[in-house]
Amino acid sequence: SGVGTHITGNGGAANGFDATTTNNPSMFTFNNSLVNQSCGAAWEAVTNTSDVLSAGTPYRLFVRGDRTIDLTDNNDPATTTTLKVTGDVYTGDYLPSISAHNGNFNFIGNPYQAVVDVTALTYLGDVNSNFIYIWDPSFNSDGGFVTIETSNGTNNSGGLLDFDEFIQPGQAFFIRNNLTVTTTPSITFTESSKNVDEIKTTTFSVDEISLLNLQMNKISENGESL
């Protein structure tokens, strides 16, 4: 499989993007603090590719395939690719910036390189921790959001992939404020919210069989193998 993918956006190569005829954006952030999030208004296109990725900052990225894809051909079939990042591993508490408005959604990324149990996060104020919402690319053939009941990991929307209340390294999720916010919501990731015993899903891991082959020889006093 290939490595990397094209990222397109306004200004093309001048802003560090892969140039296309339209330069339509393929990478977005989500503005949790926007008051009116209706009609996709909170999705904001990334303006350049020079910014450093930060642990816990989530993005929506349209993955066409690896970098051999022909950007001039809309019918060029997708290819398998691997996305890689480098940097320091984040440790300690993490408090994402979330909305303080009635019923608003919050897009939150896992800051750790470990599986996180969302039921073990620290919730304060009017945020509804009973449900999270995760993008399932296999849902309805074109992908869609599925609802996860955090108390038991049940997928309530008919998604096909094995998403549950355990958030994978590199995964993000949505969580919603209560319809009426009287106490400012907050969410805190802590080291104790990690679940290192939870097995990664196939989407966020590679199935590999490791074998260890050992050969033991007895050595005599003069250094010869027996």
N, C-alpha and C positions, 0 to 999 in steps of 0.2 A: 504494500500500500504506500501511497505518497505521504508527504508531510506538508502541512501548511494549507492555506486557502487564500483566495483573493479577497481583499477588503476594498470595497468601492465607496465613493462618496463625493460630495460637492468639491469641485476644484481639481479633481483627479490627481495626477502626479504632483502638482504643486503643493498639495496638502498631504502627500505621502501615500495616497491611495493608488490602487491599480486603476488605470484609466479605461473607461468605456465610452461608447458614443453618448450615452445619457448621463454618466456619472451618478446614477441613482444610488443612494446610500444602502449599505448592507449591514451596518453595525449601529446599534442604538443603546442608549442608556434609558433609564426610566426615572422620571422626576417624581419622587414620592411626595414632595412638598407641594406640588401643584394643587390648587383648590379644586378646579374642575378637571377631572381626569377623563371625562366622557369622550367618545369618538377617537380614542387613541391619542389624545392630546399630550399625555404624559410621556409618550415615546419621543425621544429627542436624538436625532442623528449625531453620531460622533463627527466632530469637525476636522480632525486630523488623526494621524497614526503616530504622532510623536510623544503622546502622553504615556507615562509608565503605568502598567496595570497595577492596581492595588488590591491586596487581599480583602475579600468581602465585598468588593464593588462588582455588581453583576452587569452583564451585557446580553443583549439579544443579537445574535449573529446569524446571517443567512449563509450557510455553508453550501457552496456549489459543488465542492469536491476538492481535489488537490490542485496544485498550481499548474497542472498540465491542461486544465479546462480551457477551452477556447471561448473567451469572453465575447467574441463577435457572433457566436452561434448559440441562439436560445435553445436549440435542440440537442446541444452537445450533452451526452449522458453524464450523470454524476459519477464520480470516482470515490473510492475509499481513501480517507485521509486521516492523519493524526495531527491534532493541534497540541503544540508544546509551549510552555512558558518556563522561565527561569527566574530565580530570585530567592530571597530569604524566607524561610518557613515562619509563618505568623504564630506566635504563642501569646497566652494571656487573654484577658477579657477583651471582648469586642462589642461595641455598641453601634449598630448601624443607625443612620439618620432616617427616621420614619415620619410619616404624616401625622398631623394633629387634628385632621379634619374628619367630620362625620362620614363613616362608611367608606373611606378611601382605601385603596390598595397600596401595599408596600412590597417592592421588589427587593429581595434580600439574598445575598450570596453567602455561601459557606466560606468563612475566612480560613478554615483549617485544612490541612492535608490529612484529614481523618474524617470518618463518618460521624455525623452529628445527629443525636436524637432530639427532634424538635420538642418533644414533651419535657426534655430536661433543660430547655432554655429558661431564662428568667424573664417573666412577663410582668409588666406593671401597667396600670391604667387601662383604658378602654380599647384593648386590642383583643380580637376573637381568636384565641389559641386553639379552638376546637377543630379548625379546618385550615389546610394549606392548599395551594393551587399550583400545579406543576405542568409544564408543557410536555406533552407526549407526542412525538413526531409520528407515531403509528396510529394515532387516533383519527377516525374519520378520513383515512387515506391521505389527507393533506396536513394532518397534525392538528392539535387543539389542546386546550387546557383541561385537565382532569382535577377533580376535587378529592382530596385525601382527608379522611377523618383521622385526626391525630391520635385518638385514644386507642385505636386498634389497627391503624394503617390501611383501612379499607378504602379501595378506589371506588368512589361513588358515581363515576361517569363512564365506565365501560372502557377505560384505556387498556391497551394490550401489554404495555411494558410493566416491569416489576417495581414500580414506584410505591413507596410507603412513607411512614413517618421518619425514616432514616435518610438524611440528606447526605449525598455522596460528596467527596472532595471534587471541587470544580462545578458543583451543581448549585442552582439558585431556585428560589420558590417565591410565590406571592402569599401574603397573609393580609387579612382585611381588618380594619378598625371596626369597632361596634358602630351601629347605625347612628347612635348618639354618643358623642365624645364629651364627657364632662371632666375626666381626668386624663392628662396627657399620656399617651401610650409610649412605652419603651420596651425594647427587647435587648437582652444581653446574652451573648455567647460566653461561656466559661469553659475552662479546661474540663470540668466535670460533666459538661454536656456532650463530650466526645464519647463514642461507643466503639472502642478499638476491637471488640470481639465480633462486631457485626460484619458479615461478609459483603464485599462490594457487589453491586449489581453488574450484569454483563455489559451494560451500556458504558460504565465508567471503569472497566477493567479489561484485561486481556486474559483469556483462558490459556494457561500454560501448564504443562506437566513437567515438574522438575525432578531429575533423578540424580542421586548421589552415588557415585561408584568409588568404593574404597578398596585398596589392596594393601594388606598388612604383611610385612616380612619380618621375620625374626633375625636380628643381627648378632653374629658371634662376637667374641671378645676381640678378634683381630679385624673386625669391620666387614666380614663377609656375610652375605645373605644366606640363610639356611633354608 
